[in-house]
Amino acid sequence: MSLYQKNLGKIGENFAIDFLKSHNFSVLEKNFRSRLGEIDIIAKKDHCLYFIEVKTRSNLNHGAPYEAVNKRKIYHIKKTAQFYLLKNKFEDYKLKVAVFSILIEDNKVDVKFWDNID
């Protein structure tokens, strides 16, 4: 992954965190890693625990950002979430997988958030 892509990813994650905080989410973890995979953001709100994937692109040459979140990626997020839950007790929390799709193009930012995908 190039430095440009890493920086673009960090910018997208910062947009996502700002959005979450402005909507009363508590951000618990950023870039949680295990041998099973990585979760960009783990947050909670209203007794729900969100495992969030952030996809950021600067153009649509390879499709919309959210199109990169396929069944395989969701499977890895869920497996990593299970590992996180083994280490952290969140009893009686509803669990959700969520996606931010962020397109930064021509000094415009388009942010889409799906808060419960499967």
PAMARKOL-437850 format. One line per field, with one value per atom (N, C-alpha, C): atom name; x, y, z. Coordinates in nm, 3 decimals, padded with zeros to 5 digits. Layout:
REM PAMARKOL-437850
a c(CA  ...)
u c(X  ...)
v c(Y  ...)
w c(Z  ...)
END
This chain:
REM PAMARKOL-437850
a c(N  CA  C  N  CA  C  N  CA  C  N  CA  C  N  CA  C  N  CA  C  N  CA  C  N  CA  C  N  CA  C  N  CA  C  N  CA  C  N  CA  C  N  CA  C  N  CA  C  N  CA  C  N  CA  C  N  CA  C  N  CA  C  N  CA  C  N  CA  C  N  CA  C  N  CA  C  N  CA  C  N  CA  C  N  CA  C  N  CA  C  N  CA  C  N  CA  C  N  CA  C  N  CA  C  N  CA  C  N  CA  C  N  CA  C  N  CA  C  N  CA  C  N  CA  C  N  CA  C  N  CA  C  N  CA  C  N  CA  C  N  CA  C  N  CA  C  N  CA  C  N  CA  C  N  CA  C  N  CA  C  N  CA  C  N  CA  C  N  CA  C  N  CA  C  N  CA  C  N  CA  C  N  CA  C  N  CA  C  N  CA  C  N  CA  C  N  CA  C  N  CA  C  N  CA  C  N  CA  C  N  CA  C  N  CA  C  N  CA  C  N  CA  C  N  CA  C  N  CA  C  N  CA  C  N  CA  C  N  CA  C  N  CA  C  N  CA  C  N  CA  C  N  CA  C  N  CA  C  N  CA  C  N  CA  C  N  CA  C  N  CA  C  N  CA  C  N  CA  C  N  CA  C  N  CA  C  N  CA  C  N  CA  C  N  CA  C  N  CA  C  N  CA  C  N  CA  C  N  CA  C  N  CA  C  N  CA  C  N  CA  C  N  CA  C  N  CA  C  N  CA  C  N  CA  C  N  CA  C  N  CA  C  N  CA  C  N  CA  C  N  CA  C  N  CA  C  N  CA  C  N  CA  C  N  CA  C  N  CA  C  N  CA  C  N  CA  C  N  CA  C  N  CA  C  N  CA  C  N  CA  C  N  CA  C  N  CA  C  N  CA  C  N  CA  C  N  CA  C  N  CA  C)
u c(00.085  00.000  00.090  00.059  00.141  00.114  00.206  00.191  00.066  00.040  -00.080  -00.207  -00.213  -00.330  -00.346  -00.234  -00.240  -00.291  -00.239  -00.284  -00.431  -00.474  -00.614  -00.702  -00.658  -00.731  -00.744  -00.635  -00.638  -00.733  -00.732  -00.824  -00.968  -00.997  -01.131  -01.171  -01.080  -01.110  -01.137  -01.063  -01.087  -01.224  -01.265  -01.400  -01.504  -01.483  -01.577  -01.585  -01.470  -01.470  -01.539  -01.514  -01.584  -01.734  -01.777  -01.920  -01.978  -01.910  -01.959  -01.972  -01.870  -01.873  -01.984  -02.007  -02.112  -02.253  -02.260  -02.388  -02.393  -02.317  -02.319  -02.273  -02.185  -02.120  -01.998  -01.962  -01.836  -01.742  -01.628  -01.530  -01.445  -01.446  -01.374  -01.235  -01.225  -01.099  -01.086  -00.962  -00.930  -00.828  -00.848  -00.755  -00.725  -00.831  -00.816  -00.769  -00.659  -00.601  -00.595  -00.617  -00.592  -00.541  -00.507  -00.459  -00.571  -00.696  -00.812  -00.845  -00.795  -00.824  -00.814  -00.867  -00.864  -01.003  -01.035  -01.157  -01.114  -01.159  -01.114  -01.157  -01.285  -01.337  -01.435  -01.423  -01.523  -01.582  -01.715  -01.784  -01.910  -01.963  -02.090  -02.182  -02.312  -02.417  -02.546  -02.618  -02.751  -02.750  -02.654  -02.641  -02.624  -02.566  -02.527  -02.377  -02.313  -02.170  -02.151  -02.079  -02.062  -01.919  -01.906  -01.778  -01.778  -01.694  -01.709  -01.590  -01.622  -01.525  -01.534  -01.419  -01.414  -01.341  -01.408  -01.347  -01.345  -01.226  -01.208  -01.141  -01.192  -01.132  -01.129  -01.039  -01.027  -01.090  -01.136  -01.207  -01.286  -01.361  -01.445  -01.386  -01.258  -01.194  -01.208  -01.211  -01.223  -01.356  -01.455  -01.586  -01.601  -01.721  -01.751  -01.681  -01.645  -01.575  -01.649  -01.780  -01.856  -01.856  -01.830  -01.828  -01.714  -01.614  -01.501  -01.534  -01.649  -01.689  -01.779  -01.715  -01.787  -01.814  -01.874  -01.907  -01.785  -01.676  -01.552  -01.502  -01.505  -01.462  -01.553  -01.683  -01.778  -01.752  -01.722  -01.690  -01.570  -01.464  -01.346  -01.375  -01.459  -01.498  -01.570  -01.661  -01.736  -01.645  -01.551  -01.458  -01.370  -01.323  -01.241  -01.325  -01.451  -01.542  -01.562  -01.573  -01.587  -01.464  -01.346  -01.223  -01.224  -01.265  -01.272  -01.367  -01.480  -01.578  -01.528  -01.439  -01.379  -01.291  -01.228  -01.137  -01.207  -01.323  -01.396  -01.540  -01.587  -01.722  -01.824  -01.912  -02.022  -02.150  -02.193  -02.312  -02.437  -02.532  -02.661  -02.649  -02.540  -02.527  -02.573  -02.641  -02.674  -02.549  -02.515  -02.395  -02.430  -02.354  -02.380  -02.249  -02.252  -02.143  -02.188  -02.101  -02.136  -02.026  -02.062  -01.968  -01.978  -01.862  -01.851  -01.794  -01.857  -01.808  -01.777  -01.650  -01.609  -01.538  -01.591  -01.532  -01.485  -01.354  -01.295  -01.247  -01.322  -01.294  -01.320  -01.223  -01.237  -01.274  -01.206  -01.229  -01.370  -01.440  -01.573  -01.565  -01.641  -01.642  -01.785  -01.800  -01.928  -01.916  -01.991  -01.986  -02.120  -02.113  -02.233  -02.205  -02.307  -02.292  -02.407  -02.374  -02.474  -02.445  -02.543  -02.516  -02.552  -02.597  -02.627  -02.634  -02.519  -02.515  -02.494  -02.516  -02.494  -02.449)
v c(-00.118  00.000  00.124  00.219  00.339  00.434  00.527  00.628  00.712  00.742  00.818  00.746  00.615  00.536  00.533  00.518  00.517  00.651  00.760  00.893  00.915  00.871  00.884  00.804  00.685  00.602  00.669  00.729  00.800  00.920  00.992  01.106  01.056  00.946  00.889  00.846  00.780  00.738  00.858  00.966  01.087  01.147  01.148  01.193  01.106  00.974  00.881  00.905  00.923  00.946  01.076  01.182  01.309  01.292  01.219  01.192  01.118  01.012  00.932  01.016  01.092  01.175  01.279  01.335  01.436  01.375  01.241  01.170  01.087  01.131  01.076  00.931  00.887  00.757  00.774  00.672  00.667  00.576  00.628  00.549  00.474  00.341  00.256  00.217  00.188  00.141  00.194  00.218  00.247  00.145  00.090  -00.005  -00.123  -00.185  -00.304  -00.420  -00.484  -00.591  -00.721  -00.829  -00.963  -01.046  -01.171  -01.255  -01.285  -01.258  -01.285  -01.169  -01.050  -00.935  -00.805  -00.700  -00.567  -00.505  -00.429  -00.349  -00.204  -00.120  00.019  00.094  00.081  00.154  00.064  00.065  00.001  00.111  00.122  00.230  00.175  00.254  00.214  00.334  00.300  00.401  00.328  00.378  00.325  00.173  00.124  -00.019  -00.105  -00.045  -00.118  -00.104  -00.211  -00.212  -00.223  -00.128  -00.118  -00.154  -00.245  -00.281  -00.221  -00.119  -00.031  -00.043  -00.063  -00.063  00.073  00.136  00.264  00.244  00.279  00.272  00.412  00.455  00.591  00.582  00.659  00.666  00.811  00.837  00.973  00.984  00.871  00.872  00.742  00.731  00.613  00.516  00.529  00.443  00.295  00.261  00.121  00.096  00.181  00.166  00.252  00.253  00.328  00.262  00.338  00.280  00.163  00.176  00.070  -00.062  -00.056  -00.178  -00.271  -00.220  -00.302  -00.383  -00.358  -00.433  -00.547  -00.660  -00.776  -00.876  -00.989  -01.091  -01.142  -01.157  -01.205  -01.106  -00.976  -00.874  -00.873  -00.883  -00.886  -01.007  -01.121  -01.243  -01.218  -01.155  -01.127  -01.026  -00.929  -00.833  -00.905  -00.994  -01.067  -01.158  -01.225  -01.312  -01.230  -01.116  -01.028  -00.971  -00.941  -00.892  -00.998  -01.124  -01.232  -01.238  -01.222  -01.220  -01.102  -00.986  -00.866  -00.891  -00.955  -00.981  -01.083  -01.173  -01.265  -01.190  -01.084  -01.007  -00.894  -00.852  -00.739  -00.780  -00.760  -00.803  -00.693  -00.723  -00.634  -00.717  -00.755  -00.837  -00.754  -00.817  -00.756  -00.638  -00.630  -00.529  -00.589  -00.509  -00.550  -00.524  -00.619  -00.608  -00.572  -00.479  -00.435  -00.420  -00.457  -00.429  -00.309  -00.208  -00.085  -00.049  00.035  00.075  00.224  00.288  00.424  00.415  00.482  00.495  00.642  00.675  00.815  00.838  00.930  00.968  01.113  01.132  01.266  01.297  01.382  01.408  01.554  01.619  01.760  01.849  01.830  01.908  01.897  01.790  01.761  01.627  01.617  01.493  01.439  01.314  01.247  01.132  01.143  01.043  00.971  00.839  00.757  00.663  00.639  00.552  00.455  00.327  00.222  00.163  00.172  00.134  -00.008  -00.089  -00.227  -00.310  -00.363  -00.446  -00.591  -00.680  -00.821  -00.897)
w c(00.000  00.000  00.000  -00.087  -00.098  00.019  00.038  00.143  00.116  -00.012  -00.048  -00.003  -00.027  00.011  00.163  00.236  00.382  00.434  00.377  00.420  00.388  00.270  00.231  00.327  00.363  00.458  00.594  00.641  00.770  00.765  00.654  00.638  00.645  00.576  00.579  00.719  00.790  00.927  01.017  00.997  01.077  01.047  00.919  00.885  00.957  00.954  01.017  01.167  01.232  01.377  01.410  01.333  01.356  01.342  01.240  01.219  01.340  01.381  01.493  01.620  01.651  01.773  01.766  01.648  01.634  01.643  01.632  01.645  01.774  01.873  02.009  02.022  01.933  01.948  02.037  02.110  02.184  02.106  02.067  01.994  02.096  02.088  02.182  02.132  02.003  01.944  01.802  01.762  01.623  01.577  01.459  01.399  01.491  01.539  01.622  01.534  01.572  01.491  01.570  01.497  01.550  01.433  01.459  01.349  01.250  01.290  01.206  01.112  01.145  01.060  01.137  01.077  01.137  01.129  01.232  01.232  01.245  01.153  01.151  01.275  01.312  01.428  01.503  01.635  01.720  01.805  01.800  01.871  01.937  02.030  02.092  02.103  02.102  02.118  02.152  02.249  02.285  02.303  02.375  02.406  02.281  02.176  02.055  02.036  01.995  01.968  01.817  01.760  01.615  01.576  01.480  01.422  01.282  01.262  01.146  01.051  00.923  00.815  00.745  00.722  00.653  00.520  00.412  00.279  00.220  00.180  00.127  -00.009  -00.103  -00.236  -00.283  -00.377  -00.432  -00.571  -00.625  -00.753  -00.765  -00.872  -00.893  -00.997  -01.024  -01.125  -01.093  -00.966  -00.925  -00.855  -00.883  -00.821  -00.697  -00.645  -00.524  -00.405  -00.303  -00.188  -00.124  -00.108  -00.041  -00.119  -00.249  -00.329  -00.291  -00.221  -00.177  -00.052  00.008  00.128  00.082  00.053  00.001  00.114  00.078  00.179  00.252  00.180  00.243  00.348  00.315  00.410  00.532  00.511  00.622  00.711  00.650  00.726  00.819  00.766  00.847  00.958  00.929  01.033  01.146  01.112  01.214  01.296  01.232  01.305  01.399  01.353  01.436  01.551  01.523  01.627  01.736  01.696  01.795  01.885  01.828  01.907  02.003  01.955  02.040  02.158  02.130  02.236  02.338  02.299  02.395  02.496  02.450  02.534  02.611  02.564  02.624  02.646  02.765  02.801  02.768  02.677  02.640  02.641  02.760  02.774  02.743  02.679  02.645  02.549  02.475  02.371  02.239  02.161  02.025  01.940  01.853  01.772  01.628  01.571  01.434  01.357  01.230  01.138  01.055  01.048  00.979  00.879  00.781  00.676  00.651  00.645  00.593  00.453  00.359  00.223  00.202  00.182  00.173  00.040  -00.037  -00.165  -00.153  -00.169  -00.165  -00.306  -00.375  -00.517  -00.547  -00.612  -00.651  -00.532  -00.421  -00.298  -00.244  -00.279  -00.225  -00.152  -00.046  00.032  00.034  -00.009  -00.005  00.097  00.206  00.312  00.319  00.313  00.331  00.447  00.530  00.647  00.653  00.650  00.670  00.807  00.896  01.035  01.072  00.975  01.008  00.880  00.839  00.718  00.759  00.665  00.696  00.576)
END
